[in-house]
């Protein structure tokens, strides 16, 4: 399935950032605009001709158990699912989202127990969210309140569109939704030129479900820098998002897996979807033109990769000759480091087992095998 063409659907929304005055390149804005403090108060936006009615409150989340909340999430496509359903999420593929929605795979949200131990972006995101909202209120003067409900698109043919809003902005004709984000050093790179495309998709989904006109995104970067962006409703973009989400939801309803992409997410989903083959089984695809074309492409890519790898090694060896016994070589466009690593001490397991064979039975463990993808005519 082709990725959604978010860059070409309409005039790019503007993003305004409270803490930085510099302009964001048009291509990177994706219908968002940095907000200087002087422009936080502006004229009301006229209602769109395509604006939907008020969203349906599918269920209150105040007393909803975690298990029930997860089940409601599987009844449709939430705003955090939107980018993956459209094939543009940087970390979650359509195939993995399909696995989650069809109950074949648990999501990161399902796996998280909000434990403070270890690496837990979800825990810290939830913990810091009220602080981000507090910063937003202090720096904009806007008042916000939580939306304790799962919202659903009011149109019957779009009931698959769900949304969990972080906050609603109270008494402001210009902006009605607040989306709070926290990101670490790695994720902050995606915000270098403004609102990332997948976040734009998420917020446009929220505007579609609620019928609202604009949202603010307040993001905390690396725990010490906050920025505020505005994303305005874009009906052409919303139509494109709806089209892709409708197609994805058909995959879910018909239990048909979408075409996988090249991401690690898709690879992870495929491993879980097809963990082990049937013994001595074989599928004959000789009469499948599409399958044969894919196989020919694979052979062509493998040949190209082998050729490029050989050329790479040749150039690498020539450069090593020029570096000789130096540790670093500097060029007009960069540098190369060729240092020796420190000596390390390891365990000679074969020698240990030979000297003490009884230890093998005492400390051995079975390592589960994995499927290997091997081209047999190489």
Residue, then its C-alpha position, 0 to 999 in steps of 0.5 A: x500500500x502506498x504511503x499517504x501523501x501528506x506533503x501534497x494534499x493542501x497548503x501546509x499548516x503553520x507551526x509557531x513555537x513559543x521559545x524560538x523565533x526562527x521560522x520553520x521550513x515550509x516542507x517541515x511544517x506539515x500544516x503547523x506553525x510556530x507560535x510567537x507569544x505575540x500571536x497567541x491571541x488572534x481572531x476566531x477561525x470560521x467554521x469549515x464547510x466540512x466540519x463535523x458535529x460534536x464527537x460521540x462520547x463512546x465511553x467514560x474513562x473515569x472508572x474504566x479499568x485498564x483491561x476494558x480500556x484496552x478492549x475499547x481501543x481495539x474497536x477502532x483506530x485511535x489518534x495515536x494509531x492514525x499515522x501507523x494506519x496511514x503507513x507513515x509512523x516512524x516506529x509502528x508499521x501497518x502490519x504490526x498495528x493490524x496484529x495489535x487490532x486483531x489480537x495477535x500481538x500486544x502493543x507497548x501500551x499493553x506491555x507497560x505496567x507503568x513501572x519506574x524500573x528500566x526504560x519506560x517512555x510511556x511511564x515518563x510520558x504519563x508522569x510528565x504530561x500534567x507538568x507539560x500542561x501546566x507549562x502550557x497554561x502558564x505560557x499561553x494564559x489558556x485554561x485546559x481540562x482533561x477529557x475523560x472519555x474515548x471519543x468516536x466520530x459522530x458519522x455512522x460510516x466513520x465510527x471506526x475513528x476514535x480519539x483520546x484527547x489529552x486536554x481540551x482548551x477552555x473558552x478559546x475560539x482559536x484553539x480547542x485541543x491540547x496535545x502534550x508530548x515528551x521526547x528524549x534525545x533520539x525522538x527530539x531529532x524528529x522535531x528539529x524542523x517542527x512538528x513531525x509528520x506522524x504527529x500532524x497526522x495524529x492531531x488532524x485525526x483528533x480534529x476530524x473526530x471532534x469537528x474542532x478547528x485547531x490544536x496546540x501541541x506542547x512538547x517537552x524536549x529532552x526534559x529541559x526545553x518546551x515548545x508550543x505549536x499550532x496545527x490548524x484543521x486541514x479538510x483535504x488532509x483529513x479526507x486523505x487520512x480517512x481514506x487510508x484509515x478506512x482501507x486499513x480498517x477493512x484489513x482488520x474487519x476482513x482479517x487480511x494482513x496489509x502489505x508489509x513495509x521495510x521497517x523493523x516493526x514489520x519484521x517484528x510482526x512477521x516473526x510473530x505472525x509466522x513463527x515456525x513453518x510446517x515440517x517438510x511443507x512447500x508452496x509452489x509459486x511458479x505460476x504466480x506472476x506477482x510472486x515471481x516478479x518479487x523473487x526476481x527483484x530480490x535476486x537483483x537487489x542481492x546482486x547489487x548489494x554484493x557488488x556494492x559491498x565489494x566496491x566498498x571493501x576495495x575503497x576501505x582497504x585503499x584508505x587503510x593503506x593511506x592511514x597506515x599506522x595512524x589512528x585518525x585520518x582527516x578529509x575535507x568532508x569528514x574523518x576516519x578513526x582506525x583505532x585498536x580496541x582494548x584487550x578483553x578477558x573472556x570465558x573459554x566455555x569449551x575448555x571449561x566444559x572439557x575440564x568439568x563436563x558435569x557443568x554442562x548438565x547443570x547450567x545448560x539451557x535450550x536456545x529457541x531456534x529462529x526461521x532463516x531466510x535463505x535463497x537456495x539458488x545462490 
